[in-house]
Amino acid sequence: MSKDEIILIDPDVQHGKPVFVGTRVPIEILFDYLETGSTIDEFRADFPGVSLAQIIALLELSRQRAVA
């Protein structure tokens, strides 16, 4: 999954904050959940519009950028 299939940055959506494509869910909320010990399943229960494939792809993209 490409970055453009995962992340949308549009000034008309959430004031330009990066969101998951097809949703208005800011990317940072996923990281907030994970930082506080919540699981991906808990995040998905609260934000069912975000697919598991998008979450996994975002985490993989983040890992690749972190180790590069």
Sequence and secondary structure as in RCSB ss.txt:
>XXXX:A:sequence
MSKDEIILIDPDVQHGKPVFVGTRVPIEILFDYLETGSTIDEFRADFPGVSLAQIIALLELSRQRAVA
>XXXX:A:secstr
  HHHHEE  TTSGGG  EETTS  BHHHHHHHHHTT  HHHHHHH TTS HHHHHHHHHHHHHHHH 
